[in-house]
Amino acid sequence: MPHARRIEGRLWELRPGDNRLFYCLHDGKQFVILHGFRKKTMQTPEKEIQTALRRMNELLEK
């Protein structure tokens, strides 16, 4: 079973194996996958988090 953790604010990370999916809850009823990548290091790269945050902010501005 994959694990999930809060990254920042409304941004969450789903961790199935060595894959990472960033998602958020939109309008209180839909989960939206914002970004995904295969993790190759112990720490989640800041660049990947920033990509997901940017996409989440674009989504929430609509």
C-alpha positions in Angstrom: 0.0 0.0 0.0 1.5 3.4 -1.0 2.2 6.0 1.7 1.2 9.6 1.5 2.6 12.7 3.2 1.8 16.4 3.2 4.5 18.4 1.5 3.3 22.0 2.0 -0.1 23.5 2.5 -2.6 21.6 0.2 0.2 19.7 -1.7 0.5 16.0 -0.9 2.9 13.3 -2.1 1.9 9.8 -2.9 4.7 7.3 -2.7 4.2 4.0 -4.6 7.6 2.3 -4.6 10.2 4.6 -6.1 7.6 6.7 -8.0 6.3 10.0 -6.6 3.0 11.6 -7.5 2.1 15.1 -6.2 -1.6 15.8 -5.8 -4.1 18.1 -4.2 -7.8 18.2 -3.4 -9.7 20.5 -5.8 -13.1 22.0 -4.9 -13.3 19.7 -2.0 -14.3 16.7 -4.1 -11.6 15.9 -6.8 -8.1 14.7 -6.4 -5.9 16.2 -9.1 -2.5 14.7 -9.9 -0.2 17.6 -10.6 3.2 16.0 -11.3 4.9 12.6 -11.2 8.5 11.4 -11.4 10.7 8.4 -10.5 12.8 9.1 -7.4 16.5 8.3 -7.7 17.8 10.0 -4.5 16.9 9.8 -0.8 15.5 13.3 -0.7 12.8 14.7 -2.9 14.4 17.2 -5.3 13.2 20.8 -4.7 12.8 21.3 -8.4 10.1 18.6 -8.5 8.3 20.1 -5.5 8.4 23.6 -7.1 6.9 22.2 -10.3 4.0 20.7 -8.4 3.5 23.9 -6.4 3.4 26.0 -9.5 0.8 23.7 -11.2 -1.3 23.6 -8.0 -1.3 27.4 -7.8 -2.3 27.7 -11.5 -5.1 25.2 -10.9 -6.4 27.0 -7.8 -6.4 30.4 -9.5 -9.0 29.3 -12.0 
